[in-house]
Amino acid sequence: MFESLQHLITGFTIAATVHNLLYCLIGCIVGTLIGVLPGLGPIAGIALLIPATFGLNPTSAIIMLAGIYYGAMYGGSTTSILLNVPGETASVITCIDGYQMAQKGRAGPALAIVAIGSFIAGTIGIFGLVFLAPPLAEAALAFGPPEYFSLMVFGFIVLSNVTGKSFLKSLMMAIVGLIIGAIGLDPVSGDARFTYGSISLLGGIEFVAVAIGVFGIGEVLVNVNQPSELLDQKVLRPRLRELYPSLQDLKKSVGPILRGAVSGFGIGLVPGPAPVIATYASYMIEKKVSKHPEEFGKGAIEGVAGPESANNSACQAAFIPLFVLGIPFGPVTAIFLGALLIHGVSPGPLMISQHPDLFWGVIASMYIGNFILLILNLPFVPLFANILRIPKKILLPLVILFCITGMYSVNNSVFDIWMMLLFGAMGFLMRKWAYEGAPLLLALVLGPKMEVAFRQSLMISHGDFGVFVNRPISMAFLLATAIFLIFPGVRFIFKQLKKGGI
Amino acid sequence: MLRKIIIGLSLALVLFMCAPIQAAEFPTKEVQIIIPWSAGGATDLIFRALGATTGKYLGEAVVIVNRTGGAGAVGYTEAMQAKPDGYTLVSAITPLTILPHRVKTAYTYASFEPIINVVKDPGMFLVRSDAPWKSLEEFLGYAKKNPEMITVGNSGTGGGVHLIALAFEDAAGVTFNHIPFAGGGPSVTALLGGHINAVSVSPPEGIEHVKAGKLKIIALFSEERFEMFPDVQTVKEQGIDFVMGQWRGLVSSKGTPPDVVNILHDAFKKGMEDPVFQKNAKDMAINLHYLGPEAFGKLMAREHELFGKLIQKMKK
């Protein structure tokens, strides 16, 4: 542990040189911009800038690219809060309470708490990365296909009713998500499923198209459907003293930020779309813990602080498998693997000892970068909050424009834009009849992974279902799922008995 | 008067903008390479690096455009439909000769004009260092006695390394239990965790773990041994006549004029020989393998036929 600290200090001397600080700053600024623009996410942003780093030494290059990654995590929530358009996939959950806060004129506190929460969670994540990386990476290897499957089942059951309004409607939306997730090439046999001969559908439906469609476009359509005099109205003007969180807001947010940071870090170690799942889990936890669960969905600051902290620490944790095992667990770290390779650094078990300057320099820069982002983001809060002063009849078409350009930039695909508009229409109908978008998106993320893990498990075990219960970790998750399902029923019966007894 | 000047100026501007298109020499604007796979993957990185060094020999910038979707079909379909003027190229990699056998695509390898082959990475099988098999002989001996018992991970059904594993089964007279994963990374993770027995990969996947002594190469399908691991014998040396790998090159849509193909070929060849690209390639542990247009075309034709047979086998 002492050795790690010493290395970290060396890392700070590397990261604090003028040119590395400059690259860190550039990365943070670019990342924030990429995060703010809907659609364009860290993956595309980093890939575009890799050639620009060819002339740099590997440490500076990775410092800048890492800055883009966590910068995007800071910026991603801005449009979620202001316009109900998720800036990137890990900010879907923030739409629920963040947008409600903005509608009540509290966009400022919401934006500020995101920056503060992200900073605290990022810091916790970095310390986790410094002290726990090697043992955690080894632990992640214990997860084979059966363990993933059971974990996904657990996550699916626990998180699908995240907003907790109507269980039946949530379940229906989750099933729609599973069906959408089944479109494309079958992951095992390679046959085309539900594509009806369309080449564009072979790769499945883009998650971002569904997310922006259901939330962003859907919201615009709901607004357009209102009587026209409402459209001329300006959104509530935030008063100056309400731009930053009050002491009470901060008090309320401490718990969610810390819990979000810790749970996000743990979930970040799991392969797949960890940041997305981390935000759902954090929202769920906060709602369960809260003394006022009824405020969630109506602009509870805890529902913004927790998930936004969770996605930041999850994004730090995602570097562990990359740096220690050389294996990217998600699409963003896959890009980092490529960037490292092209600079002649092969991440893997030997990386920390072979390239200590790079490893510790990058980690120290992440800490500096988080601080830069905090300073960078807080002054922007009034600016962003004032976007809501724009009359809706001007703002709404602009939102559509942003959504379309953002969507196109993800895959350079016009087909995706049509998909987004289609899901926008669906999002409108869902809003009208009070169906939740969150379970649908969760199922869309988890469904395909769950299917692959299930089929891989059975292929490895030659068709023996025992594989799910014979392995302790897998068994534990399945048991937890069963308890979660049975517990409310038992409690209900228990209460009835008690009533009857009196 | 003022109006006339404005009209005149706009006309001049329009002419100015049109001029480059009418010019006979090639290239007069940037050349784009469509990558039908996502940014940051091996193919993307290789051609980004090559594009960066080729620009100065071509006289115009080389731009990378990722057009993902449909297991590569979206990018290839678009490239096939592009004007055959040499300004739109597409990275041709092994799956170009695989997917058309699996689903109905608008294109085959023959819809494109070969320009240059850049990379050929050998296939290989990795196992854990503590695996019960010390040699290829023991590995295959066990596989023969226990058909379909050894689990071999691959990076996706019908992908290059899956088909290499299927072809190796035929050459060695054994059968494995093939487990598809979403990419090379996850399959190597599953092997490290001991959830499967072996993986079929091509470098640089898993190389770091071989260096660290956690994994070992049990079967190598190249012509020659690796520079990095001179002690690892190829399967050919051990009496199984089997050499297979994955290639990556560049093609343009059918009908691109031969002199344009030549200009592109010469520029990309120089880009390949550039010391900066050579260093990038070495750092990424990719195996450079130059082939000119004709030889590259023959390679694709041969592979197309081979994969047709293997897909038939896979579907059974």
Interface residues (C-beta under 8 A of the other chain):
Chain A: I43 A44 I46 A47 L48 I50 P51 F54 A140 L141 A142 F143 G144 P145 L185 D186 P187 V188 S189 G190 D191 A192 G197 I199 S200 L201 L202 G203 P271 P321 L325 G326 I327 P328 F329 P331 A334 I335 F336 L337 G338 A339 L341 I342 H343 G344 V345 S346 P347 G348 P349 L350 M351 N411 N412 S413 F415 V452 Q456 M459 I460 H462
Chain B: S38 A39 G40 G41 A42 D44 L45 R48 A49 G51 A52 V65 N66 R67 T68 G69 G70 A71 A73 V74 T77 R102 V103 K104 T105 A106 T151 G156 T157 G158 N177 H178 I179 P180 F181 A182 G183 G185 P186 V188 T189 A190 L192 G193 G194 H195 I196 P204 I207 E208 H209 K211 A212 K214 V276 K279 N280 K282 D283 M284 A285 M314
